Each structure stands twice: as C-alpha cells, then as structure tokens.
C-alpha cells in the first residue's frame, strides 16, 4: 500500500512545480510588465480597427471580392484622404502664418493700445496684469517647453511609426482571417470554459462594433458643430479646420486641441475679438460633447450607463493619458460583458442576445 504521508504532510512534486511556475510568471510580469501591457494595447487597438473594416469586407465578400483586397483598398483610400488633407492643411496653415506674421505688429499695437485705454479707465486693474519682465519670462519658458515637446515628439516618432505599422498588420490579419478567433479559443482555452469564453467574445465584439459606430458619430458631431460655429464667426478655412479636428477626434482631446490651435491662427487674421469668440465656441462644443453627446451615445451603443462611461474616461485619462482615455470605454465594455456573462451563468439566465437557453454557443465560430 503506497505511503501517503508525503502527500498529507509535505509538498508533492506537482505543488513544487506549480509554485515554480507561479514564481516564473510573477518574475515575467514584474520584469516585462510594461512590454506586455504595450503589446496588449497594440493587439486591442488592431482588433478595434478591424471591427471598423469588417462591415465593408463582409459586404464586398458577397461579390467575391477578397477580404485582403478590401482592406488594402480601405487603407489606400484613407492614406489618399490624409495626403489630400495634409497638403491642403499645409498650404492653408502656411498662408495663415504668412498673413499673421505680416499683421502681427499691427495686432500687437492694437492689443497694447486697448489694454492701455482699459488701464487708464480702471487703474486698479494694473495689479491684475503682469509686468513686461514677467511676460518676457513667461514667454521664454513657454518657448523652452514647446522646444522640449517638439524634441520629445521627434525622438518618439520612430517608435510611434513602428507601433502604427504593427497595428496595421495585425488589423489586416484580424479582418481577413475569420477563423483567428476560433483558433485562439481552441488552442488556448480549456474545452470546459470555451462556451462561456465564446459568449463573452461574441457579446463583446457586438458591443465594440457599436462603439466604433458611436465614435464615428462623435467625429461627425465635431465636424458639424465646430465647423458651423466657425463659419458663423467668419473664420477662414472653417470647414477644413473642423474636418481635421473631427478626424483626429478618434484620439480624445487631440482633435479638439489641434482644431482650436488652427482656428486661433485663422481667427488672428480677422481680429483679436474673433479669437475670444473662437475660444468660447470651442468650450461650448467640447463641453456639450463631453457631458451630453459622448456619455449618452456611448451608453446607448454599448449598453453602459452614462455615469460609468464618464468614470471610465476619467480613470483611463488619469492612468494612461490620451491613449488611456481612448481605450477606456472599450475596456469597460469587455469588463461589463464578462461580468454580465458570469452573473448570467450563475443565475441560469438566457443569453442576452439570443434570448434562448442559458447555454452559450457550443462552437467558437460565432466569435468571428
């Protein structure tokens, strides 16, 4: 009869092996945690990009157009549009900067004359405005900060291009290979957990697809609302500036900042008071977007309460900056979908999309 004292009173070889594997996994996470997070972010970004291209690929596939050809055509169209916008923008910005440099002395004189008249009428305002020396120091610091930011952007351009290339390549694989989700599930998920994991993947994919549509609507809102306001204010190149801001709105805050900068440069060629109205317009448009349009649209598209959307955006921005805010809502979608699936199975409720039995799909093809 085998002696079971070793199993009752000590560690078995399997327990030693498990402890060793846990230690190795912990060391890998601690040592390469940043790299792992970056890799997961790239994969997740490529997956979101593939969701935006899948409807076109699925539609053209009915007409016997290869999916890879559809993806290449989409990228060629996007690159062509970006090239056209970049060329037009470069010409417009160059023209605006030339006019601004030409009229800058007169604008500065008008502003200084207006400030002097205001200080003569209201003497106590002198204490509220900085002296010329203080303005010079502030301007010098601002120039140094801008130079540092430009240097950091230039040094990080290579890494950004490499990451963008990885995202593009992965998105092509995710869009063209409809069986990639099935392969991952079969190879990496135990058979007992595959139905539940499949249900999470299917529901997450549907919600994320709706999130992509919501993001496109937000971009359209930015173009229409900000562009209409700039047209009313008489700002040159109003629609072009709004279009650039709307396209860049795929990354939260970046599109608005770029659009505001371009619109201020354009407004300076009109009058100083136009700049004030442009800033006020930007504040109104962005506040409506952040507090009304974005939460409501995200909440309806991905079935998340608007308050949770605001919290997710806040946490994502605090943790990961701009890109954290970009991935905040999609990550919240995945987390809530996983929680819903877990609670559904525990309560033996029907699937939220099928409306049938509580059993998840038996095969992972639906994940595609």
TACOR-V712860 format. One line per field, one symbol per residue. ss: DSSP state (2 for helix, 1 for strand, 0 for the rest). psi: psi as a letter, one per 30 degrees, with the letter a starting at -180 (. if undefined). A space follows every 50 residues. Layout:
# TACOR-V712860
ss = ???
psi = ???
This chain:
# TACOR-V712860
ss = 00002222200022222222222222222222222222222222222222 22222222222000002222222222222222222222222222222222 22222222222222222222202222220002222222222222222222 22222022222222222222222222000222222222002222222222 22222222222222222222222222222222200002222222222200 00022222222222222200022222222222222222222222222222 22000222222222222222222222222222222222222222222000 000000000000022220
psi = kkjgeeeefakleeeeeeeeeeeeeeeeeeegeeeeeeeeeeeeeeeeee effeeeeeefffggkkeeeeeeeeeeeeeeeeeeeeeeeeeeeeeeeeee eefeeeeeeeeeeeeeeeeeeieffeffklleeeeeeeeeeeeeeeeeee eeeefgeeeeeeeeeeeeeeeeeeeejfgeeeeeeeffkkeffeeeeeee eeeeeeeeeeeeeeeeeeeeeeeeeeeeeeeefgkkheeeeeeeeeefff jkeeeeeeeeeeeeeefffdlefeeeeeeeeeeeeeeeeefdeeeeeeee eghkkeeeeeeeeeeeeeegbefeeefeeeeeeeeeeeeeeeeeeefhll kfeegblfklkflgfff.
